[in-house]
Amino acid sequence: MYQRTVLIVEDELLIRTLLADTLADEGYDVVEAANVLEAVAILGQRKIDAVVTDVDMPGGLSGIDLARMISSTHMNVPVIIASGRHRLTKDELPGEAVFIPKPYGLDVIATMVGQMTAGAGRQLAG
């Protein structure tokens, strides 16, 4: 059976850990990155089925920058962009990315990831 992999890109350790634990409990393989450069390295090394990223990140690159890169190089990877400071409209989101404001319920993120990755791995099974 195919285990879907989710990349969490969040510089706040507590938020990243809580989200990672929640998604792992839901059966996902979870990979964590504390900034965009770490996330890009992971995307180059592993198959990722979904990304959850914060907007504000250290290092000069934002979660929106990451989502733009994903929408051009990994078009089939859904991205959830979260922020407590920004409110993004659909027109401001790259590709098919979706926005969720912080604070969010961990169950809401788990449901969104489940819906976005529902077809992941089917092409491998056939």
Protein Blocks (a to p, Z undefined) as FASTA:
>chain_A
ZZdddddddfblklmmmmmmmmmmnopacdddfbfklmmmmmmmpccfbdcddfbdghhi
afklmmmmmmmmmmmlccddddfkbccdfklpghjbccddddddfklmmmmmmmmmmmgo
klmmZZ
